[in-house]
Amino acid sequence: MDTAKIIKELREGTGMSRKEFSEHTGIPVRTLEDWEAARRTPPEYIPRLIAYQLKYEGLMKKKEGKNGEE
C-alpha cells in the first residue's frame, strides 16, 4: 500500500477533516493535502508514527473511561 493511501486512511479512520487532523497532529494542512494527493512523500516512518499516536490515544481513552466507571 502506498504512503498517500495509508495516511488518508489513518485520517479518515479518525473521522476528522484535514484541518482537524492537522490541529490534532501538528502537521500543516497543506502538508497533509500534498501527502494524500501523492504530490509529496513523507519519510517512511511518518505513517507508523501517526498510527502509533492514534493507537496510543485510543488506549489512553479506554483506560480513562475505565477509571471513570470505578
C-alpha positions as CSV (number, residue, x, y, z in Angstrom):
1,M,0.0,0.0,0.0
2,D,1.4,3.4,-0.9
3,T,2.1,6.1,1.7
4,A,-0.6,8.5,0.4
5,K,-3.3,5.9,0.8
6,I,-2.1,4.9,4.3
7,I,-2.1,8.5,5.6
8,K,-5.5,9.2,4.1
9,E,-7.0,6.0,5.7
10,L,-5.5,6.9,9.1
11,R,-7.1,10.3,8.9
12,E,-10.4,9.1,7.7
13,G,-10.4,6.4,10.4
14,T,-10.5,9.1,13.0
15,G,-13.4,10.8,11.4
16,M,-11.5,14.1,11.3
17,S,-11.3,16.6,8.5
18,R,-7.9,17.5,7.2
19,K,-8.0,20.7,9.3
20,E,-9.0,18.9,12.5
21,F,-6.3,16.2,11.9
22,S,-3.8,18.9,11.2
23,E,-4.5,20.6,14.5
24,H,-4.5,17.3,16.3
25,T,-1.2,16.0,15.0
26,G,0.6,19.3,14.4
27,I,1.1,18.5,10.7
28,P,0.3,21.5,8.5
29,V,-2.9,21.2,6.4
30,R,-1.0,21.8,3.2
31,T,1.4,19.0,4.0
32,L,-1.4,16.6,4.7
33,E,-3.0,17.6,1.4
34,D,0.2,17.1,-0.5
35,W,0.8,13.7,1.1
36,E,-2.7,12.4,0.5
37,A,-2.6,13.6,-3.1
38,A,0.9,11.9,-3.5
39,R,2.4,15.2,-4.6
40,R,5.0,14.8,-1.9
41,T,6.1,11.7,0.0
42,P,6.8,11.8,3.7
43,P,9.7,9.8,5.3
44,E,8.6,6.2,5.5
45,Y,8.4,6.3,9.3
46,I,5.7,9.1,9.4
47,P,2.7,6.9,8.8
48,R,3.9,4.5,11.5
49,L,4.3,7.4,14.0
50,I,0.8,8.7,13.2
51,A,-0.7,5.2,13.6
52,Y,1.2,4.8,16.9
53,Q,0.0,8.1,18.2
54,L,-3.6,7.4,17.3
55,K,-3.4,3.9,18.8
56,Y,-1.8,5.2,22.0
57,E,-4.5,7.9,22.4
58,G,-7.2,5.3,21.8
59,L,-5.7,3.1,24.5
60,M,-5.5,6.0,26.9
61,K,-9.1,7.0,26.3
62,K,-10.2,3.4,27.1
63,K,-8.1,3.4,30.3
64,E,-9.6,6.8,31.3
65,G,-13.1,5.5,30.6
66,K,-12.5,2.5,32.9
67,N,-11.2,4.8,35.7
68,G,-14.2,7.0,35.4
69,E,-16.5,4.0,35.9
70,E,-15.0,2.9,39.1
